[in-house]
Amino acid sequence: MKSIIIYSSQTGFTEKYAKWLSEALECDILPLKQAKKLDFQEYDAVIYGGWCCAGSINNLNWILEKIPTLHQANKKLVIFAVGGSPMENPELPTALNNMSTKIQEKLPANTDFEKAYKLVYCPGGFNYDKMNFGSKLMMKMFLSMLKSNKNKTPADEAMIKMISGNYDISDKKYLEPILDYLK
């Protein structure tokens, strides 16, 4: 199966996952900026990876626009989201469900969604040194808001500790659902 991975990465975690996937699948890989006008006809599977922000995937609309054409051409589609939250984050299922709904809205109503696409979350981390100014400011404001809450929950305390500095929780094992889907 000939595959291509297209990714958008701000701080390097999505790029790391894309490279790991490329090695495992022995396939082409391109940053989104280089893939904007790519012709997908020669590929059997298209994989898009983007970083998460506020419950969505960066540049998700780019791949959403392509879904009807990819589906009609019987291409396998994988979308992986990379974020700073660990897998245990209780908000993760809601965010993934919302993303999945956006994908399904682009497919015909009678589609077998299990076969049409795979959506996977991969925990990455934070690297404040590589964040753009807007993201850094947003995270500092969020951290300040959490710290100022007088009724912090244990989850709030854990979040404060986690996002107070750089960390990396990425692991190749989170790519296994993608590799299984593409077999």
ROSE-4610 file (N, C-alpha, C; in Angstrom, 1 decimal, always signed):
// ROSE-4610
residu = [M/M/M/K/K/K/S/S/S/I/I/I/I/I/I/I/I/I/Y/Y/Y/S/S/S/S/S/S/Q/Q/Q/T/T/T/G/G/G/F/F/F/T/T/T/E/E/E/K/K/K/Y/Y/Y/A/A/A/K/K/K/W/W/W/L/L/L/S/S/S/E/E/E/A/A/A/L/L/L/E/E/E/C/C/C/D/D/D/I/I/I/L/L/L/P/P/P/L/L/L/K/K/K/Q/Q/Q/A/A/A/K/K/K/K/K/K/L/L/L/D/D/D/F/F/F/Q/Q/Q/E/E/E/Y/Y/Y/D/D/D/A/A/A/V/V/V/I/I/I/Y/Y/Y/G/G/G/G/G/G/W/W/W/C/C/C/C/C/C/A/A/A/G/G/G/S/S/S/I/I/I/N/N/N/N/N/N/L/L/L/N/N/N/W/W/W/I/I/I/L/L/L/E/E/E/K/K/K/I/I/I/P/P/P/T/T/T/L/L/L/H/H/H/Q/Q/Q/A/A/A/N/N/N/K/K/K/K/K/K/L/L/L/V/V/V/I/I/I/F/F/F/A/A/A/V/V/V/G/G/G/G/G/G/S/S/S/P/P/P/M/M/M/E/E/E/N/N/N/P/P/P/E/E/E/L/L/L/P/P/P/T/T/T/A/A/A/L/L/L/N/N/N/N/N/N/M/M/M/S/S/S/T/T/T/K/K/K/I/I/I/Q/Q/Q/E/E/E/K/K/K/L/L/L/P/P/P/A/A/A/N/N/N/T/T/T/D/D/D/F/F/F/E/E/E/K/K/K/A/A/A/Y/Y/Y/K/K/K/L/L/L/V/V/V/Y/Y/Y/C/C/C/P/P/P/G/G/G/G/G/G/F/F/F/N/N/N/Y/Y/Y/D/D/D/K/K/K/M/M/M/N/N/N/F/F/F/G/G/G/S/S/S/K/K/K/L/L/L/M/M/M/M/M/M/K/K/K/M/M/M/F/F/F/L/L/L/S/S/S/M/M/M/L/L/L/K/K/K/S/S/S/N/N/N/K/K/K/N/N/N/K/K/K/T/T/T/P/P/P/A/A/A/D/D/D/E/E/E/A/A/A/M/M/M/I/I/I/K/K/K/M/M/M/I/I/I/S/S/S/G/G/G/N/N/N/Y/Y/Y/D/D/D/I/I/I/S/S/S/D/D/D/K/K/K/K/K/K/Y/Y/Y/L/L/L/E/E/E/P/P/P/I/I/I/L/L/L/D/D/D/Y/Y/Y/L/L/L/K/K/K]
num = [1/1/1/2/2/2/3/3/3/4/4/4/5/5/5/6/6/6/7/7/7/8/8/8/9/9/9/10/10/10/11/11/11/12/12/12/13/13/13/14/14/14/15/15/15/16/16/16/17/17/17/18/18/18/19/19/19/20/20/20/21/21/21/22/22/22/23/23/23/24/24/24/25/25/25/26/26/26/27/27/27/28/28/28/29/29/29/30/30/30/31/31/31/32/32/32/33/33/33/34/34/34/35/35/35/36/36/36/37/37/37/38/38/38/39/39/39/40/40/40/41/41/41/42/42/42/43/43/43/44/44/44/45/45/45/46/46/46/47/47/47/48/48/48/49/49/49/50/50/50/51/51/51/52/52/52/53/53/53/54/54/54/55/55/55/56/56/56/57/57/57/58/58/58/59/59/59/60/60/60/61/61/61/62/62/62/63/63/63/64/64/64/65/65/65/66/66/66/67/67/67/68/68/68/69/69/69/70/70/70/71/71/71/72/72/72/73/73/73/74/74/74/75/75/75/76/76/76/77/77/77/78/78/78/79/79/79/80/80/80/81/81/81/82/82/82/83/83/83/84/84/84/85/85/85/86/86/86/87/87/87/88/88/88/89/89/89/90/90/90/91/91/91/92/92/92/93/93/93/94/94/94/95/95/95/96/96/96/97/97/97/98/98/98/99/99/99/100/100/100/101/101/101/102/102/102/103/103/103/104/104/104/105/105/105/106/106/106/107/107/107/108/108/108/109/109/109/110/110/110/111/111/111/112/112/112/113/113/113/114/114/114/115/115/115/116/116/116/117/117/117/118/118/118/119/119/119/120/120/120/121/121/121/122/122/122/123/123/123/124/124/124/125/125/125/126/126/126/127/127/127/128/128/128/129/129/129/130/130/130/131/131/131/132/132/132/133/133/133/134/134/134/135/135/135/136/136/136/137/137/137/138/138/138/139/139/139/140/140/140/141/141/141/142/142/142/143/143/143/144/144/144/145/145/145/146/146/146/147/147/147/148/148/148/149/149/149/150/150/150/151/151/151/152/152/152/153/153/153/154/154/154/155/155/155/156/156/156/157/157/157/158/158/158/159/159/159/160/160/160/161/161/161/162/162/162/163/163/163/164/164/164/165/165/165/166/166/166/167/167/167/168/168/168/169/169/169/170/170/170/171/171/171/172/172/172/173/173/173/174/174/174/175/175/175/176/176/176/177/177/177/178/178/178/179/179/179/180/180/180/181/181/181/182/182/182/183/183/183]
x = [+0.8/+0.0/+0.9/+0.7/+1.5/+0.8/+1.5/+1.0/+1.8/+1.1/+1.8/+1.3/+2.3/+2.0/+2.2/+1.2/+1.3/+1.1/+1.9/+1.8/+2.0/+1.4/+1.6/+2.1/+3.3/+3.9/+4.3/+4.0/+4.5/+5.7/+5.7/+6.9/+7.7/+7.3/+8.1/+7.5/+6.5/+5.9/+5.2/+4.4/+3.7/+4.7/+5.7/+6.7/+7.4/+7.7/+8.3/+7.4/+6.1/+5.2/+5.1/+5.1/+5.1/+6.3/+7.5/+8.7/+8.7/+8.2/+8.2/+7.2/+6.1/+5.2/+5.8/+6.5/+7.1/+8.1/+8.9/+9.9/+9.2/+8.1/+7.4/+6.7/+6.2/+5.4/+6.3/+7.5/+8.4/+7.7/+7.1/+6.3/+6.8/+6.2/+6.5/+6.0/+6.7/+6.3/+6.6/+5.6/+5.7/+5.1/+5.8/+5.1/+4.0/+2.9/+1.7/+2.1/+3.0/+3.3/+3.8/+4.4/+4.9/+3.8/+2.7/+1.7/+0.4/+0.4/-0.9/-1.5/-0.7/-1.3/-1.0/-0.8/-0.4/-1.5/-1.2/-2.2/-2.1/-3.2/-3.2/-3.5/-3.6/-4.0/-3.0/-1.7/-0.8/-0.8/-1.5/-1.5/-2.7/-2.5/-3.7/-4.2/-3.3/-3.6/-3.0/-3.9/-3.4/-3.5/-2.4/-2.4/-2.1/-2.9/-2.7/-2.5/-1.5/-1.2/-1.1/-1.8/-1.7/-1.7/-1.3/-1.2/-2.6/-2.9/-4.2/-4.1/-5.1/-5.3/-6.7/-7.1/-8.5/-9.5/-9.1/-10.0/-10.2/-9.3/-9.4/-7.9/-7.8/-6.5/-6.2/-5.0/-4.5/-4.6/-5.1/-5.3/-6.2/-7.1/-8.1/-8.9/-9.3/-10.1/-9.4/-8.1/-7.4/-7.7/-7.6/-7.9/-9.4/-10.2/-11.6/-12.1/-11.6/-12.0/-11.7/-10.7/-10.2/-11.0/-11.6/-12.3/-13.2/-14.2/-15.1/-14.4/-13.3/-12.6/-11.8/-11.2/-10.4/-11.3/-12.5/-13.4/-13.9/-14.3/-14.8/-13.7/-12.5/-11.4/-10.9/-11.7/-11.4/-10.0/-9.6/-8.3/-8.6/-7.7/-7.8/-7.3/-8.0/-7.7/-7.4/-6.3/-5.9/-5.7/-6.2/-5.9/-5.4/-4.3/-3.8/-3.6/-4.0/-3.9/-2.9/-2.0/-1.0/-1.1/-1.2/-1.5/-0.7/-0.7/+0.0/-0.7/-1.9/-2.6/-2.3/-2.2/-2.0/-3.3/-3.2/-4.4/-5.5/-5.1/-6.1/-6.9/-6.7/-7.4/-8.9/-9.8/-11.2/-11.9/-11.3/-11.9/-11.5/-10.6/-10.1/-11.2/-12.0/-13.1/-14.0/-14.4/-15.3/-14.6/-13.4/-12.7/-12.6/-12.2/-12.1/-13.5/-14.5/-15.9/-16.2/-15.9/-16.2/-15.5/-14.2/-13.4/-14.0/-14.3/-14.9/-16.2/-17.0/-18.2/-17.9/-16.9/-16.6/-16.1/-15.4/-15.0/-16.2/-17.1/-18.2/-19.2/-19.2/-20.1/-19.6/-18.4/-17.8/-18.0/-18.5/-18.7/-20.2/-20.5/-21.9/-22.5/-23.8/-24.6/-24.5/-24.4/-24.4/-23.0/-22.0/-20.6/-20.4/-19.6/-19.1/-17.9/-18.2/-17.2/-15.9/-16.2/-15.0/-14.0/-14.5/-13.6/-13.1/-13.9/-13.6/-12.4/-12.2/-11.2/-10.8/-9.6/-9.1/-8.7/-9.2/-8.8/-8.1/-6.9/-6.1/-5.5/-5.5/-4.8/-3.5/-2.4/-1.1/-0.6/-0.3/+0.2/+1.6/+1.8/+3.1/+3.8/+3.5/+4.1/+4.1/+4.9/+5.0/+6.5/+6.7/+8.0/+7.8/+7.8/+7.6/+8.6/+9.8/+10.8/+10.5/+9.7/+9.4/+8.0/+7.2/+5.8/+5.9/+4.9/+4.8/+4.2/+4.4/+4.0/+2.5/+1.6/+0.2/-0.1/+0.5/+0.3/+0.9/+2.1/+2.8/+1.9/+1.4/+0.6/-0.7/-1.3/-2.5/-2.3/-1.2/-0.9/-0.5/+0.2/+0.5/-0.7/-1.7/-3.0/-3.8/-3.8/-4.5/-3.9/-2.5/-1.8/-2.1/-2.1/-2.4/-3.9/-4.8/-6.2/-6.3/-5.6/-5.7/-5.1/-4.0/-3.3/-4.1/-4.9/-5.7/-7.0/-7.4/-8.6/-8.4/-9.3/-9.2/-9.7/-10.5/-11.1/-10.5/-9.2/-8.5/-8.8/-9.1/-9.3/-7.9/-7.8/-6.6/-6.2/-7.2/-6.9/-6.3/-6.8/-6.2/-4.8/-4.5/-3.2/-2.2/-2.7/-1.9/-1.6/-2.6/-2.5/-1.5/-1.6/-0.6/+0.8/+1.0/+2.3/+2.8/+2.0/+2.3/+2.7/+1.9/+2.1/+2.9/+3.5/+4.4/+5.8/+6.1/+7.4/+7.3/+8.4/+8.5/+8.4/+7.8/+7.8/+7.5/+7.8/+7.7/+7.1/+5.9/+5.3/+5.0/+5.6/+5.4/+6.0/+5.4/+5.8/+5.3/+6.2/+5.8/+4.6/+4.3/+3.2/+1.8/+1.7/+0.5/+0.2/+1.1/+0.9/+0.4/+0.3/-0.1/-1.5/-2.5/-3.8/-3.8/-2.9/-2.7/-2.1/-1.1/-0.4/-1.3/-2.1/-3.1/-4.1/-4.6/-5.7/-5.1/-3.9/-3.3/-2.8/-2.9/-2.5/-3.4]
y = [-1.2/+0.0/+1.2/+2.1/+3.3/+4.4/+5.0/+6.0/+7.2/+8.3/+9.6/+10.2/+10.8/+11.4/+12.9/+13.7/+15.2/+15.6/+16.6/+17.0/+18.5/+19.0/+20.4/+20.3/+20.9/+20.8/+22.1/+22.5/+23.8/+23.6/+22.7/+22.5/+21.2/+20.4/+19.3/+17.9/+17.9/+16.6/+15.9/+16.7/+16.1/+15.6/+16.4/+16.0/+14.7/+14.6/+13.3/+12.1/+12.2/+11.1/+10.8/+11.9/+11.7/+11.0/+11.3/+10.6/+9.2/+8.9/+7.5/+6.7/+7.3/+6.6/+6.4/+7.4/+7.2/+6.1/+6.0/+4.9/+3.5/+3.5/+2.2/+1.8/+2.7/+2.4/+2.5/+3.0/+3.2/+4.0/+5.2/+6.0/+7.4/+8.1/+9.5/+10.4/+11.5/+12.4/+13.8/+14.7/+16.1/+17.0/+18.1/+19.1/+19.7/+20.2/+20.7/+21.8/+22.7/+23.8/+23.3/+22.1/+21.5/+20.7/+20.4/+19.4/+20.1/+21.4/+22.2/+21.8/+21.6/+21.3/+19.9/+19.0/+17.6/+16.8/+16.0/+15.1/+13.8/+13.3/+12.1/+10.9/+10.9/+9.8/+8.6/+8.9/+7.7/+7.0/+7.5/+7.0/+6.2/+5.1/+4.3/+4.8/+5.4/+5.9/+7.3/+8.2/+9.5/+9.7/+10.2/+10.3/+11.8/+12.4/+13.8/+13.9/+14.5/+14.7/+16.2/+16.6/+18.0/+18.1/+19.3/+19.5/+20.0/+19.7/+20.1/+21.4/+22.2/+23.4/+23.7/+23.8/+24.1/+23.1/+21.8/+20.8/+20.5/+21.1/+20.8/+20.6/+20.2/+19.9/+21.1/+21.6/+22.6/+22.3/+23.2/+23.0/+21.8/+21.4/+20.3/+20.6/+21.8/+22.2/+21.8/+21.8/+21.5/+20.0/+19.1/+17.7/+17.5/+18.2/+18.0/+18.3/+19.3/+19.7/+18.5/+17.7/+16.7/+15.4/+15.2/+13.9/+13.4/+14.2/+13.6/+13.0/+13.7/+13.2/+12.0/+12.0/+10.8/+9.6/+9.8/+8.7/+8.2/+9.1/+8.6/+7.8/+8.1/+7.4/+6.2/+5.8/+4.7/+4.7/+5.9/+6.0/+5.8/+5.2/+5.0/+6.4/+6.8/+8.1/+7.9/+8.5/+8.5/+9.9/+10.3/+11.6/+11.4/+11.9/+11.8/+13.2/+13.3/+14.6/+14.4/+15.4/+15.4/+16.5/+16.2/+17.3/+17.1/+18.0/+18.0/+17.2/+16.8/+16.1/+14.6/+14.0/+12.6/+11.9/+10.6/+9.8/+9.8/+10.0/+9.9/+11.2/+12.2/+13.5/+13.2/+13.5/+13.2/+14.0/+15.1/+15.9/+15.4/+14.4/+13.9/+13.2/+12.3/+11.7/+12.6/+13.7/+14.7/+15.4/+15.8/+16.5/+15.6/+14.3/+13.3/+13.1/+13.0/+12.9/+14.1/+15.3/+16.5/+16.4/+16.1/+16.0/+14.9/+13.8/+12.7/+13.1/+13.8/+14.4/+15.2/+16.1/+16.9/+16.1/+15.0/+14.1/+13.4/+12.9/+12.1/+13.0/+14.3/+15.2/+15.4/+15.1/+15.2/+13.9/+12.8/+11.5/+11.3/+10.5/+10.1/+9.5/+9.7/+9.2/+7.7/+6.9/+5.4/+4.9/+5.7/+5.3/+4.4/+3.4/+2.6/+3.3/+4.1/+5.0/+4.3/+3.1/+2.3/+2.0/+1.8/+1.5/+2.7/+3.8/+5.0/+5.8/+5.8/+6.6/+6.1/+6.6/+6.3/+7.6/+8.0/+9.1/+8.7/+9.2/+8.7/+9.9/+9.8/+10.9/+10.3/+11.2/+10.8/+11.9/+11.5/+12.5/+12.9/+14.2/+14.8/+15.4/+16.7/+17.4/+18.9/+19.6/+21.0/+21.4/+22.3/+22.9/+24.4/+25.1/+26.6/+27.3/+26.8/+27.4/+27.5/+26.5/+26.4/+27.0/+27.3/+27.8/+29.2/+29.5/+30.8/+31.7/+33.0/+34.0/+33.8/+33.6/+33.5/+32.3/+31.1/+29.9/+30.0/+30.6/+30.8/+31.7/+32.7/+33.7/+33.0/+32.2/+31.5/+30.5/+29.8/+28.8/+29.5/+30.6/+31.3/+31.9/+32.4/+32.8/+31.7/+30.6/+29.4/+28.9/+28.9/+28.5/+29.5/+30.8/+31.8/+31.6/+31.3/+31.1/+29.9/+28.8/+27.6/+27.9/+28.6/+28.9/+29.8/+30.7/+31.6/+31.0/+29.9/+29.2/+28.8/+29.3/+29.0/+27.6/+27.0/+25.7/+24.7/+24.5/+23.6/+22.2/+21.4/+20.0/+19.3/+18.1/+17.3/+17.3/+17.3/+17.4/+18.7/+19.8/+21.1/+21.2/+20.7/+20.7/+19.9/+18.8/+18.0/+18.7/+19.4/+20.2/+21.3/+22.0/+23.1/+22.6/+21.5/+20.9/+20.5/+19.9/+19.5/+20.6/+21.6/+22.7/+23.8/+23.7/+24.7/+24.8/+23.8/+23.7/+22.8/+22.6/+21.7/+20.2/+19.4/+18.0/+17.2/+15.9/+15.1/+13.7/+13.4/+12.1/+11.3/+11.7/+11.0/+9.6/+8.7/+7.3/+6.6/+5.8/+5.1/+4.2/+3.8/+2.9/+3.5/+4.8/+5.4/+5.4/+4.9/+4.8/+3.4/+2.5/+1.1/+1.1/+1.9/+1.8/+2.2/+3.1/+3.5/+2.4/+1.8/+0.7/-0.4/-0.8/-1.9/-1.5/-0.3/+0.1/+0.0/+0.3/+0.3/-1.0/-2.1/-3.4/-4.0]
z = [+0.0/+0.0/+0.0/-1.0/-1.1/-0.3/+0.7/+1.6/+1.6/+2.0/+2.2/+3.6/+4.3/+5.5/+5.3/+5.7/+5.6/+7.0/+7.5/+8.9/+9.0/+10.1/+10.5/+12.0/+12.2/+13.6/+14.0/+15.2/+15.7/+16.6/+17.4/+18.4/+18.2/+17.2/+16.9/+17.2/+18.0/+18.5/+17.3/+16.5/+15.4/+14.4/+14.1/+13.2/+13.6/+14.9/+15.5/+15.2/+15.4/+15.2/+13.7/+12.8/+11.4/+10.9/+11.4/+11.0/+11.5/+12.7/+13.2/+12.3/+11.9/+11.0/+9.7/+9.1/+7.8/+7.8/+8.9/+9.0/+9.1/+9.9/+10.0/+8.7/+8.0/+6.8/+5.5/+5.7/+4.5/+3.4/+3.8/+2.9/+2.8/+1.9/+1.7/+2.9/+3.1/+4.2/+3.7/+4.0/+3.6/+4.7/+5.0/+5.8/+5.0/+5.7/+5.0/+4.0/+4.3/+3.4/+2.1/+2.0/+0.8/+0.1/+0.8/+0.2/-0.2/-0.1/-0.4/-1.7/-2.8/-4.1/-4.6/-3.6/-3.9/-4.6/-5.6/-6.2/-5.5/-4.9/-4.1/-5.0/-6.3/-7.1/-6.9/-6.8/-6.7/-5.4/-4.4/-3.0/-2.7/-2.0/-1.5/-0.1/+0.6/+1.9/+2.1/+2.7/+3.0/+4.5/+5.1/+6.6/+6.9/+7.7/+8.1/+9.6/+10.0/+11.4/+11.7/+12.8/+13.2/+14.7/+15.1/+16.6/+17.1/+18.3/+18.9/+19.6/+19.5/+20.2/+20.4/+21.7/+22.0/+21.5/+21.6/+21.2/+19.7/+18.9/+17.5/+17.0/+15.7/+15.1/+14.2/+14.3/+13.5/+12.0/+11.2/+9.8/+9.4/+10.3/+10.1/+8.8/+8.6/+7.4/+6.1/+6.1/+4.9/+4.5/+5.4/+5.1/+5.0/+5.7/+5.6/+4.2/+3.6/+2.2/+1.2/+1.5/+0.6/+0.9/+2.0/+2.3/+1.3/+0.8/-0.3/-1.5/-1.9/-3.1/-2.7/-1.6/-1.1/-1.0/-0.4/-0.1/-1.5/-2.4/-3.7/-4.4/-4.2/-4.9/-4.1/-3.0/-2.2/-1.5/-1.1/-0.4/+1.1/+1.8/+3.2/+3.8/+4.8/+5.5/+6.9/+7.4/+8.8/+9.2/+10.3/+10.9/+12.3/+12.6/+13.9/+14.5/+15.8/+16.5/+17.6/+17.7/+18.7/+19.7/+20.9/+21.9/+23.2/+24.0/+25.3/+26.4/+26.2/+27.2/+27.2/+28.4/+28.5/+28.1/+27.8/+27.3/+28.4/+29.6/+30.7/+30.9/+30.1/+30.2/+29.9/+30.9/+30.8/+29.7/+29.2/+28.1/+26.7/+26.7/+25.4/+24.6/+25.2/+24.4/+23.7/+24.4/+23.9/+22.7/+22.8/+21.7/+20.5/+20.7/+19.6/+19.0/+19.8/+19.2/+18.3/+18.8/+18.0/+16.7/+16.7/+15.5/+14.6/+15.1/+14.3/+13.7/+14.4/+13.8/+12.6/+12.6/+11.5/+10.3/+10.6/+9.5/+8.9/+9.7/+9.2/+8.4/+8.7/+8.0/+6.5/+6.3/+4.9/+4.1/+4.7/+4.1/+3.8/+2.8/+2.5/+3.7/+3.9/+5.1/+5.2/+4.2/+4.2/+4.4/+4.7/+4.8/+6.1/+5.9/+7.1/+7.6/+8.7/+9.2/+9.7/+10.2/+10.8/+9.7/+8.4/+7.3/+6.6/+6.7/+5.9/+6.4/+7.7/+8.3/+9.6/+10.1/+11.4/+12.0/+13.2/+14.0/+15.2/+15.4/+16.6/+17.3/+18.6/+19.4/+19.9/+19.8/+20.3/+21.2/+22.5/+23.4/+23.0/+23.0/+22.7/+23.8/+24.1/+25.1/+24.9/+25.6/+25.5/+25.3/+24.4/+24.3/+24.1/+25.2/+25.2/+24.4/+24.3/+23.5/+22.0/+21.5/+20.1/+19.8/+20.8/+20.6/+20.0/+19.1/+18.6/+19.7/+19.5/+20.6/+21.1/+20.1/+20.5/+21.3/+20.9/+21.7/+23.1/+23.1/+24.4/+25.3/+24.8/+25.6/+26.1/+25.2/+25.5/+26.7/+26.6/+27.6/+29.0/+28.9/+30.1/+30.8/+30.0/+30.5/+31.1/+30.5/+31.0/+32.3/+32.3/+33.6/+34.7/+34.4/+35.4/+35.9/+35.0/+35.4/+36.4/+36.0/+36.8/+38.2/+38.2/+39.5/+40.4/+39.8/+40.6/+41.2/+40.7/+41.1/+42.6/+43.4/+44.9/+45.2/+44.3/+44.6/+43.6/+43.6/+42.6/+43.0/+41.9/+42.1/+41.9/+42.3/+42.0/+40.6/+39.7/+38.3/+37.9/+38.5/+38.2/+38.7/+39.9/+40.4/+39.5/+39.0/+38.1/+36.8/+36.3/+35.1/+35.3/+36.4/+36.7/+36.7/+37.4/+37.4/+36.0/+35.2/+33.9/+33.0/+32.9/+31.9/+32.4/+33.5/+34.1/+33.4/+32.6/+31.9/+30.8/+30.1/+29.0/+29.4/+28.6/+28.9/+27.6/+27.6/+26.4/+26.8/+26.4/+26.8/+25.5/+24.4/+23.2/+23.2/+22.5/+22.5/+21.2/+20.6/+19.3/+19.5/+20.7/+20.9/+20.6/+20.6/+20.2/+18.7/+18.0/+16.5/+16.1/+17.1/+16.8/+16.1/+16.6/+16.0/+14.5/+14.1/+12.7/+11.9/+12.4/+11.7/+11.5/+12.6/+12.4/+11.4/+11.3/+10.4/+8.9/+8.7/+7.4/+6.9/+7.8/+7.3/+6.3]
